[in-house]
């Protein structure tokens, strides 16, 4: 019995005892929630196809010439030759892009879900059927074939007067199990050698804790932290032992160090998110609102006298007023908990847009104990 076989035998009995438990103030997470395994990954696939059977909501083929060209080429391959210069002018066909994610270790014959998206001016893909579409990887090889009925959650209704109502997105749909894998992607996991783990959130402390936990379970020198994002682990050469080895490691509890204090601001949606480690130093904040009102009106200029040869004219009139909202000076006390920070900022009475300006100003003043990220 080799070293790894002996270690596996010793650990099988304690495998069920491994749980993610919080010890005191320490937070633990499963190992596989923290890392990705090199050689175990999904691959993106993309293809171009046609959706047929639409109830008049397809591409306007006089404007989207590529739809007509694609349909003509498909019919030619099926033995139907259209006369030169004939425009089918179909309304029940739409050109679409087909995307899918090929999971790791997929084998030929397995089925995967696909997403179908219109790339022309089709109004809806509801009720359509995707014709056979090859899905290619980044290397240009075909890895799957897609076909099936498109499931669309959105709906669009048009009135005779030109008014319309749209719910969700009717030009994007899915086909569950809509593609069959034709070629597998070679992976490096079963090739033997060391297993390399990559941290999803790099950190030197977490990398050290992972290596220490693996060494404690399987023996000193089994794992080595290469940097703040990579850990290399010695593993058995035999595929069956290699899988069992990973099964024991994936549920190991790992002590997770505190993440850095961060404030994330989305300037497009006005969203502000703070983690629990954000703090503020004592500071005085005054934030006022500047309101600008613009009122447009029209005046009618009428010439005097009945016999006057002048013409009636309409003259625009613009009235602009500016008003600065009242502001008060608030003192933000030093706070170390998230609730204290939120309560202090709420005293300012700022809207989400104003809050973004206040946080950026606090960061510039050195009073915000957090990393400020604007997305």
Protein Blocks (a to p, Z undefined) as FASTA:
>chain_A
ZZklmmmmmmmmmmmmpccddehjbccddfklmbccehiacdddddddddehiehiaccf
klmmmlmmmmmmmmmmnopacdehiafkpakbccddddddddehiaehiacddddddfbl
cfbfghiacdddddddfkopafbdcedddddfbdcdddfkopacdehjfkbccdehkbcc
fbdcddfklngpjdddddfbgcfklmmmmmmmmmmmnoghkaccfblmbccddddfblkl
mmmmmmmmmmpccddddddddddddfknopacddfkbccddddddddddddddddddddd
ddehjklcbdcdddddddddddddddddddddddfbfklmmmmmmmnopafklmmmmmmm
mmmnopagcddddZZ
